[in-house]
């Protein structure tokens, strides 16, 4: 007879495979359909995320590229290219930080604020309503809870990997 613990683990891994594949599909569909929702404003979902991050009260004075990259969980390199395009389009400005002249802050321009608040945000809210219209508040709360739990575990794995690679670099530097 099969070990029930083993069959439970196999079932859990099969479900995990389906879950992560669905997350992958959701991310791709968010990019595709979300971009369609805001394309008239000349935005992509990545630009939508940047403007959304910069529109928060905490980011009123702007955010460093490093902090913005951490918040959005993207690489500084990918974010730099995106910020460059958004700066060219007049949605953001990169300015010296008044507290630390070596640091630069990304801020939303008046044009970016107009695009975000007046043009894009109403379309984004309509997009959310279309996607989540048949979800109860409880459904949304539970979904958010579990996604945050998954995200936290992924962040822990990422931090462990970064710490291990930094330790490896330190070991290599100590070699004669």
N, C-alpha and C positions, 0 to 999 in steps of 0.2 A: 504494500500500500504506500502511496505517496506521502511524503512528509507535508502536513498541512501548512506549516510555516513556510516551506519552500514554495508551495503553490500560491500562497498569499503574496510572497515576494515577487514571483513571476507575474501574477496578476497586477500588482502595484506597478511594476516596471512597464508592462504593456500599457497601462493607463497613463503612466508618466510619459511614455513615448507619444501617445495620442494628445495629451495635454500640451506638451512642448511644441508639437507640430501645429496644433491649433493656435498657440501663442504666436508662432512664426507666421501663420496665415493671417492672423489678426493684425500683426504689425505691418505686413505687406498691404493688406486691405486698408488700414488706417492711412498709410502713405498714399495709396492710390485714390481712395474716395475722399479723404481729408483734403488732399491737394485740390481735387475738383471743387470742393466746397469753397475754397478761398482763391482759386486761380484768377478770378476776375480782378482781384486786388494785386495780382502779380506775386502771390505768396505760395510757398510750398509748406508742407507740414513741419519741416525743420525750421523755417523762418517763423511760422506760427508759434512754435515752441519757444524760440528766442524772444519774440515780442511778448508772449505770455509770461515768460520768466522776468523780463524787464518791467512788466506792468505791475508787478507785485509791490506792495507798500515797502517791503524790505529792500527792494532794489531801486527805490526812488532816486537815489544819487548815482545810480549805475552799478555795474558789477565788473570786477576784473575778469579777463578772459579765462583765467584759471578757475575762479569761482563759478563762472557761468558754465564752463566745461564740466566741472564736478556736479553741479546742479542738474544739468541735462544728461549727464553720464555719457559724454562723447569725448573723443580725444581733442586736445588743444589744436592739433593740426587740422582736423576736419572742421572744427569750429572757426578757426582763423579764416579759412576759405569762405565759409558761409557768411561770417561777419563782413569780410571784404565785399562780397556781392551786395549785402544789405546796406553797407555804407555807400556803395556806388549808387544804389537805388534810392538813397536818401532816408531810409527807415531808421538807421542807427548812426551814431557818431562814436568814434574812439577818441577819448580825450585824456590828457594827463590827470592822474589822481592828485587832488590838491593836498592830501596828507602825505603822499609819497610820490614825488616827481618821477621816480623810476618806473612806477606802475601806471598802467593805462586802464581806463574804465570804459565799458561799453554802455552807452546811454541811448534811450529812445529819443529821436528827434521829434519836433512838433508834427512833421509829416508822418512819421512812424506812429505817433500817438493817434493821429486822425485815422490812419489806415487801420490800426488795431481797434480802437474804441468805436468808431463810427461805421466802418465798412466790414472788417473781418469778424469781429466778435459776435454781432447778430447772426451772421451766417454759421459761425461755429456753434453757437447755442442751438440753432435750428438743426444742425448736423447731429449734435448730441441728442436732441429730442427725437430725431428720426431713428437713431441707433438704439436708444434706451427707452423709447416710448412705451414698450410693453414690459419694462422692468419696474418692479415696485421699489420704493425707497429701501426696503429691506434687501432686495436683490442687489441693488447697487452697493449698499453698505457691505454685504457679505463678499461680493466680488472684489471690491476695493481692499477689504481685509486680507483676502487670500493672495491677491496680487502683491500687496505690500509684504506679506510673509515670504513669498517666493523671491521678491526683489531683495529683501534683507538677506536671505540665504545666498543669493547670487553675489551680493556685495561682499559678504564674508569670504566667499570663495575667491573673489577678485583680490581682496585685501591680502588673503593668505598667499596667493600667487605672486603679487607684487612684493610682499615681504620676503618670500623665498628667493625671488630673482635678485632682490637687492642684497640679500645675504650671500648669494652666489657671486655677485659682482665684487663684494667685499672680500670674499675668499680669494678670488682671482687677483685682486689688487695686492693682496698680501704675499703672493707668490714672487720669488726672486727672479 
